[in-house]
Amino acid sequence: MNQILSQLASQSKLGAEGAYAILWSDMVALRRNLRNYLIATVVSPLLYMAAFGFGLGANIKMDGMSYLEFVVPGIIAMTAMNSSFNGSGTRLVVDQIHWRSFDESLMAPIGHPSLLLGKALIGALRGSVSSIAFLIMAFLIRPQLHISLLFLFSLALTCLIFSFLGVLSALLARSYDDMIMFTSIIITPMAFLGGTFFSLNYVPEALKYALYLLPLTHASICLRASILGQNVPYNSLSAMLGFLAIFAGASLLVLRKKDV
């Protein structure tokens, strides 16, 4: 029994080291271009907050709170989605199609789960950096925002979900056009329909249930509840864990077929 546990511990250590090796090169690149990356990823969320929070929603109440309080967590969720998806998916497409370096990663002495985790952590890291940078800006405007363990867990979960979705889409894509099409028909509509800028309490019942099928909807619910000190939305947390398992499992299946 002790020998089996020792072997499992050794395999877990090797898997973690393999994932970190994949992540390390991107950490170096991100550190070198951190200022430019932050400027590029924070400008759009700030414009959304200015336009919707201060402009259109200045005198609007949403679910018993000011519209600015309502929209800030939604913009955080959207920022995490966009940065995580692009951070993992776009870079993986470039590695596959432009640099042709992904095949070398497949030949490295690490398992498929470690390889996928490393690629996903690249997007999750970038999504976390962008979201936290925007959150700091939001604190300067709305200092009563509440940061809790639930918020940090929800943010990390959001980044991982969309990072694995980016990896999955990149593995399925055969060209840059495929990636652009996926972004246009899935990510962009989700950014505006996933409970970011409006409450699902104001939409028809049929549409509401359809929107609950979007991972960003549950991410917005969890981040909003945590940052505003509301009750824990266990159903949405469970749904997010389910989406993470689905995207990670699907990515592993596609990668194994690709490596045959």
C-alpha positions in Angstrom: 0.0 0.0 0.0 2.8 2.4 0.9 4.6 1.6 -2.4 1.4 2.4 -4.4 1.0 5.7 -2.5 4.6 6.5 -3.1 4.3 5.8 -6.9 1.2 8.0 -7.0 2.9 10.8 -5.2 5.9 10.5 -7.6 3.6 10.6 -10.7 1.8 13.6 -9.3 5.1 15.4 -8.7 6.3 14.7 -12.2 2.9 15.8 -13.7 3.1 19.1 -11.8 6.7 19.7 -12.9 5.7 19.0 -16.5 2.8 21.5 -16.3 5.0 24.1 -14.8 7.6 23.6 -17.5 5.0 24.4 -20.1 3.8 27.4 -18.2 7.3 28.8 -17.4 8.1 30.1 -20.8 4.9 32.1 -21.0 5.5 33.5 -17.5 8.8 34.8 -18.7 7.2 36.4 -21.8 4.4 37.9 -19.7 6.8 39.4 -17.3 8.8 41.1 -20.1 5.7 42.6 -21.6 3.5 43.0 -18.5 2.9 46.8 -18.9 1.8 46.5 -22.6 -0.3 43.5 -21.8 -2.1 45.3 -18.9 -2.8 48.3 -21.1 -4.2 46.2 -23.9 -6.5 44.1 -21.7 -7.7 46.7 -19.2 -8.7 49.5 -21.5 -11.8 47.7 -22.9 -13.2 46.8 -19.4 -12.7 50.4 -18.3 -14.5 51.7 -21.3 -17.4 49.3 -20.6 -17.6 50.5 -17.0 -17.5 54.1 -18.1 -20.2 53.6 -20.8 -22.6 51.3 -19.0 -21.9 52.1 -15.3 -21.6 55.9 -15.5 -23.3 56.7 -18.8 -26.3 54.5 -19.5 -26.8 53.2 -16.0 -26.0 56.3 -13.9 -29.6 56.5 -12.6 -30.7 52.9 -13.0 -31.2 50.3 -10.2 -30.7 46.6 -10.9 -31.8 43.9 -8.4 -31.9 46.5 -5.6 -28.4 47.9 -6.2 -26.9 50.7 -8.2 -26.2 49.6 -11.8 -22.5 50.3 -11.3 -22.3 47.8 -8.4 -24.2 45.3 -10.6 -22.1 45.7 -13.7 -18.6 45.6 -12.2 -18.6 41.9 -11.3 -20.0 41.1 -14.7 -17.2 43.0 -16.4 -14.7 41.1 -14.2 -16.2 37.8 -15.4 -16.1 39.0 -19.0 -12.5 40.1 -18.7 -11.5 36.8 -17.2 -13.3 35.0 -20.0 -11.7 37.0 -22.9 -8.2 37.0 -21.5 -8.2 33.4 -20.5 -9.7 32.1 -23.7 -7.4 34.2 -25.9 -4.4 33.6 -23.7 -4.6 29.8 -24.1 -6.4 29.3 -27.4 -4.8 31.9 -29.5 -1.3 31.0 -28.4 -1.9 27.3 -29.0 -3.2 28.0 -32.5 -0.1 30.0 -33.2 2.1 27.2 -31.9 0.3 24.6 -34.0 -0.1 26.5 -37.3 2.6 29.2 -37.4 5.5 28.0 -35.4 4.7 24.2 -35.8 6.1 23.7 -32.2 3.2 21.9 -30.6 4.3 18.6 -32.1 7.5 19.0 -30.2 5.5 19.4 -27.0 3.7 16.2 -27.8 7.1 14.4 -28.0 8.2 15.8 -24.6 8.4 13.2 -21.8 5.2 14.5 -20.0 1.7 13.1 -20.0 -1.2 14.5 -21.9 -2.9 15.7 -18.7 0.2 17.7 -17.7 0.6 19.1 -21.2 -3.1 20.3 -21.2 -2.9 21.7 -17.7 0.3 23.7 -18.6 -1.4 25.1 -21.7 -4.6 25.9 -19.7 -2.6 27.6 -16.9 -1.1 30.0 -19.5 -4.6 31.4 -20.2 -5.7 31.2 -16.5 -2.6 33.2 -15.5 -3.3 35.9 -18.1 -7.0 36.0 -17.2 -6.2 36.4 -13.5 -3.7 39.2 -14.1 -6.2 41.1 -16.3 -9.1 40.7 -13.9 -7.1 41.7 -10.9 -5.8 44.8 -12.7 -9.3 45.8 -13.6 -10.5 45.1 -10.0 -7.9 47.5 -8.6 -9.2 50.2 -11.0 -12.7 49.4 -9.8 -11.7 49.7 -6.2 -10.5 53.3 -6.8 -14.0 54.1 -8.0 -16.1 51.8 -5.8 -14.0 51.1 -2.6 -16.8 49.1 -0.8 -16.4 46.1 -3.0 -16.0 42.9 -0.9 -13.2 40.5 -1.6 -13.5 37.0 -0.1 -12.3 33.5 -0.5 -15.4 32.8 -2.6 -14.5 35.6 -4.9 -10.9 34.4 -5.4 -12.1 30.8 -5.9 -14.8 31.9 -8.4 -12.3 34.0 -10.3 -9.8 31.2 -10.5 -12.5 28.8 -11.6 -13.7 31.2 -14.3 -10.2 31.6 -15.7 -9.7 27.8 -15.8 -13.0 27.1 -17.4 -12.5 29.5 -20.3 -8.8 28.7 -20.6 -9.7 25.0 -21.1 -12.4 26.1 -23.6 -9.7 28.0 -25.5 -7.4 24.9 -25.5 -10.3 22.8 -26.7 -11.2 25.2 -29.5 -7.5 25.5 -30.6 -7.2 21.7 -30.7 -10.3 21.5 -33.0 -9.3 24.5 -35.2 -7.5 23.8 -38.4 -6.8 27.4 -39.3 -7.0 30.9 -37.9 -10.4 31.4 -39.5 -11.8 28.5 -37.4 -10.6 30.3 -34.2 -12.1 33.6 -35.4 -15.4 31.9 -36.2 -15.5 30.2 -32.8 -14.9 33.6 -31.1 -17.5 35.3 -33.2 -20.3 32.8 -32.7 -19.6 31.7 -29.1 -17.4 34.0 -27.1 -18.7 37.4 -28.3 -22.4 36.6 -27.9 -21.7 35.1 -24.5 -20.0 38.3 -23.4 -23.2 40.2 -23.8 -25.8 37.5 -22.9 -24.1 35.9 -19.9 -25.6 38.1 -17.2 -22.8 40.7 -17.5 -24.8 43.8 -18.3 -28.4 42.8 -17.2 -30.1 40.6 -14.7 -31.7 37.4 -15.8 -34.7 38.3 -13.7 -35.8 40.7 -16.5 -35.7 38.3 -19.4 -38.5 35.8 -20.5 -38.5 32.4 -18.8 -37.5 30.5 -22.0 -34.6 32.7 -22.7 -33.5 32.6 -19.0 -33.2 28.8 -19.0 -31.2 29.0 -22.3 -28.8 31.6 -20.8 -28.3 29.3 -17.8 -26.6 26.9 -20.2 -23.8 29.5 -20.7 -20.7 29.2 -18.4 -20.3 32.9 -18.2 -23.8 33.3 -16.7 -22.8 31.2 -13.7 -19.4 32.9 -13.5 -21.2 36.3 -13.3 -23.6 35.0 -10.7 -20.8 33.7 -8.5 -18.5 36.7 -8.8 -21.4 39.1 -8.2 -22.6 37.3 -5.1 -19.1 37.1 -3.6 -18.0 40.7 -4.4 -21.3 42.1 -3.0 -21.4 39.9 0.1 -24.5 37.9 -0.9 -25.4 34.3 -0.2 -23.3 31.6 -1.8 -24.8 30.5 -5.1 -24.1 26.7 -4.7 -26.0 25.8 -7.9 -23.9 28.1 -10.0 -20.7 26.9 -8.3 -21.6 23.3 -9.1 -22.4 24.3 -12.7 -19.0 25.9 -13.0 -17.2 22.8 -11.7 -19.3 20.8 -14.2 -18.2 23.0 -17.1 -14.6 22.8 -16.1 -14.8 19.0 -16.0 -16.5 18.9 -19.5 -14.0 21.2 -21.2 -11.0 19.6 -19.6 -12.2 16.1 -20.4 -13.1 17.0 -24.0 -9.7 18.6 -24.5 -8.0 15.4 -23.3 -10.0 13.3 -25.6 -9.3 15.5 -28.6 -5.6 15.6 -27.8 -5.3 11.8 -27.5 -7.0 11.4 -30.9 -4.7 14.1 -32.3 -1.6 12.2 -31.0 -2.6 8.9 -32.5 
